[in-house]
Amino acid sequence: MSLTVTIADIAKKLNTTSATVSRALNNHPAISEKTRKKVLKIAEKLNYRRNNVASSLRLSKTGIIGVIIPSAEINFFGSVVHGIESIANMNGYNVLIYQSNESMEHEKKGIETLLNARVDGIMVSMAKETIDYSHFLEAKNAKVPIVFFDRANDELQIDSVVINDYKGAYIATQHLIDQGYKHIAHISGPLHISIFKARLEGYRAALKTNGLKYNKTFVVPGDVSIESGRNSLRRLLKLAQPPDAVFAVEDFTALGVIKELKEQNICIPGDFGVIGFANEHFGEHITPSLSTIDQQTVNMGKEAFNLMLNLIKNKGNKNNKPQKITLEPVPVFRDSTDRL
């Protein structure tokens, strides 16, 4: 007998058909209790294990949701995944995580891998290098439910859950102004990604509201990294009129700013204020502790999975319009801006 016991092996042992065995194993009402017990007894004796892959293919359902994140090293994404899994497990789904490493090519491979695995849906936070969206449209055209979280693209008409990035940036910049900083710079992220563009717009709006002139030399393009924060600050400090504060597009960039300020012996927050965005765990443990904007990560994951459940339930209904859920940013003010 083969190492892998099949339904055919059980049928042969009982001198019956594979169809009868299959029905018995699935509690089909047409099978008598006597026959069902015989089948279960032999199945247990032969150490039969159900082939879940084959079953899922027959049912066109795997019970698996694919989740593509830009980086597993960033706590923000891990926290969102925690929110996703908490709801997924309650609803009988498992989560398969794929890391794009901020690469568009890796992201494309991730979509292809998940489609080949016949996942029931795909949840994505786009890589910062992504400028071609054809792989998302391919999955959408294949009728596979897709939900974006955090980094989304409204033009693709795909359901999404995001934070109010504009408002969060406005709050961050306003806080620096309220603390007495007058020359506030912004280190941005790649501006083809909507959330980073919205944060730049929120920064500009806060300056305008407070009668502070927008200075384009105070906006430095970054790439969402510690090194980007350090390099950008060096560039800003070389200006004839350097800034006295930075609103960083996210916390790793802000960490780079703080590291560089310390290396140059510039007092934080006395001489220079720093605020980030995301509320990464390290922020409360560094010195000075980092002011930031919390993005409700766990709630974001839960809301995103609820959208996924709705899409799965209504799969094939072309009349459903894409839903976009926008969460409120939560300010977390700590020592790096506490000037007063």
N, C-alpha and C positions, 0 to 999 in steps of 0.2 A: 504494500500500500504506500502511496506517496506521502511525503512528510506533511504536506498541506492537505487536510481532509476537506473534501468538497461535498456538496449536496448529492452529487452522483454516487459518491462512496456510501453515503447513508442509505440511499435508495436501493443500491445493490445489496447491501446487508439485509434490508427488509423485504427484498424482492418486490419493490414497488417502483413508482415513477418519480423522477426528480421533481415534477410539478406538485405531486402530492406532498413530498417532503418540504418543499418550499412553502406551500400553503400552511402546513402544520407548524413550521417554524415562525410563521407570521400570524398565527392564530386566526386563520381564515375560517369563517363560520360554516363553510361547506365540509370541513374536516371534523370528524367525531372526536370526542374527548379521549376515547380509547386509542385511536390512531395517533393523536397528538402526543400522548404520553409515551407511546412506543418510540416515536421519532425522537422526542427529547431525551429519552433514556439512551438510545443508541448514539445520539449526537454527543452526549456527555461522555459516554464510554470511549468514543473515538477521539475525544478532545477537539471537537469541531469548533471553529471560530468563524463567526460571520464575517464575510468580506464587505467591510463598510464602503470601500471604494466602489466596488461593483454595484452595491445597493444605491449609493448616491448617484451614480451615473444613470441607473434606471429611473430614479425619482427626479432627475435633473436638479438635485439639491445636495450640496456637500456639507452644509452646516458650518462653513468656514468663511470668514470675512478677511480679506487682505487689507493690510494697513501699510501704506508707504510713508515713511518719515524721512526728513532730510538728514538727521543725525541722531544716533542713540546716545551720544555723549552729552547732548543738551537736555537738562532735566525737564525743560518745558515740554518737549515731545513725549518723554517718558510719563509725565504726569497726565497728558492728554490720553495716552494709551491706557493708563490706569482707569480713567473715566470710561473709555470705550469698553474695556474688558469687563468692568463691573456690571454694565448693562447687557453686554453680549452674553456673558455666562448665565445671567438670569433668564435669558431667552433661548438658551440651548445652542449658542453659537461659540465656536472657537475662533481665535484671532491669529492670523499668520502675518508676522511683521517683516517688512522688507526695508532696508536702509539704502537710500539713494546717494548718501555722502555728498549731497548738494550738487550732484552731477545729473545733467539732463539725459545723458546716455544711459546711466545706471537706472534712472527713473523709467526710461523707455523699456529697458530690460525687465524691470520690476513689473510693469504693466503686462508685458508679454508672459512672464513667468506665472503671474496670478491668473491670467486668462487661461493659460494652458492647464493650470491646476483646477480650473472650473470653479473658482470661488463664487459664492453667492452675491458678493458685492465687493467694491474696492473703495477704501477711504484714503485720501491723499492730502498731504501738505507739500506743496510744490517745492522742488529744489530751486536754489537761488540762480542756478545757471539756465533754467528752463525759459526758452524764448519761442519754442515751437511746441504747439499743443495738440498736434495731430494724434498722438498716442492716446490722449484722453478721449478725443472724438471717436477713435477706433473702438475703444471699449464701450462708449456710449452707443455707437451704431450697432454694436453686437448685443445690445439690450442688457448689458451688465450694469446694475445700479452703481452710481458713483456719487460720493460726497466729498467735498473739499472741507478741510478745517484749517483755520489760521490763514494760510496762504492760498488764496483763491483767485479765480478770474471770472468776473461776472459775464463777460462776453461769451463764454462757453455754455451758458444756460445750464449750469450744473448746481445742484443743491449745495449749500455751504453754511458753515458756522464760523463766525469771525468775532473779533472784539471790535469795539468802536475805536479804531486806531487814531482817527482824527481827534476825537475827544480826549483820549489818553495822552496824546502829544500836547494838546492844548493845556491840560491839567499840569503836566510835567513842566512845561515852559512857564506857565503862570506861577507855579510854585517857586521857581528860581527867581522870578521877578519879585514875588512877595518877600523873598529872603534878602532882597537888596542888590541882586546882581543886575548889571546894566548892559553888559556886552556878552550876550549868550550865543554860543555857536551850536551847530548841529552836525553831528557825524551821521550820515544817512546810510541806508542799505541800498542795494541795487534797485533803482527807481522804476524798472519795468515790472517789479512786483508791487501790486496795488497797496499792500499794507504799509510798505516803506514810503510810498508816495503820499499816502494819507497822513503818515506821521510828519512828513516834511510840511504838508499843508497846515496841519494843526499847530506846528511850531510857528509858522509864518503868521497865522491868524492871531495867536496870543501876543506876538510882538506888535502887530497892528493895533489890537485892542488897547494896548498899554502905551501907545504913542512912541514905540521904539522902532527905529528905522531898520528895515531888512537889509542886511549886508551880505551879498552873494559870496564874498570871500570867507564868510563865517560858516558856509555850508560845504563840508568836505565829503565827497563820496567814499563810502567804506564798503567792506565786503563781509560784515558780520563776523568779526573775529577779534581776539585779544590784540593781535599784531596790528590789525587795522586801527584799533583805538590808539595804540602807541604812535604809530606812524602819522595818523591824522592830527594828533595833538602836537607833535613836533612841528608839523607844517603850520598849525595855527599859532603856535608860540613865536614863530619867526615873523609874523605880520608886524607892521609898524604899530598898529593898535591891536594887540592880542586880546582875546576874549578873557572874561573872568569866570565863565561857567560853560559847561557843555551839557546839552541834552543828547545823549547817545541813543541810537536807534534800538539798541537792545543791550542786555546786561554784560555780555562778553566784551563788546566794544567799550562799555563803561569801565569794565575791569582793566582793560588796556590803558585807558585814560588815567585811572588812578595809579597804576603801576608806574607810568611815565612821570606823572606829577611827583610821586614820591622820589623817583630817581633824580629829579631836578630840584628836589628840596622845596617844593611849592606846597604851602600849607592848605590842607583840605579840612573844613570848608572855609576857613578864614579868608584865604586869598583866592580860592577857586572852588566853585561848586560843581558837583557831578550828579546827574540823575540818569538812570537807565530805563529799560522797558522789558518786562517779562516776569520779574520776581523769581529769578533763579535761586536755588537754595543757598549758594555760596554767599549771596549778597548780605545776609544778616551776620555772617561769620567773619568777614574781612574787616580790616581797620583802615579807615572808618567804614562803618556799615553803609551799604549802598541804598540810597533812595531809588525807588523804581515804581513801575506801574504793573499791578497784578492783572493777569489776563484770564482769571477764572478757568484754569486749565482743565481741572477734573470735570467741571460743569460743561466745558466746551466738548470734551470727549463724550459725555453722556448725551448732550443735545445732538451731536453729530451722529451717534449711533441710532438715536430715535428717528432721525431723518432717514437713515439707512433702512430701518425696519419698515417705515412707511413706504419707501420705494420698492422694497421686496414684496410687500403686500399688494401694491398697485402696479406690479411689473406688467408692462405692455399697455398701460393706459396712457395714451399719447396726449390726453387732455390736461394732465397735471402740469401746472406751471412750476418752474424751479422755485424752491423756498430758500430764503436767506435769513438766518438767525443772527442778530447782532447783539452780543453781550456787552454789558457795561464795564468799563475799566475801573479798577479799584486802586487808588493811590496808596503807596506805602512809603512814608517819609521817614528817613533815618539820618544818621550822622553826616553823610557826605554833602548834605545841603543845609544842615542846621546851623545857620549863621547868626540867627537872632537869639 
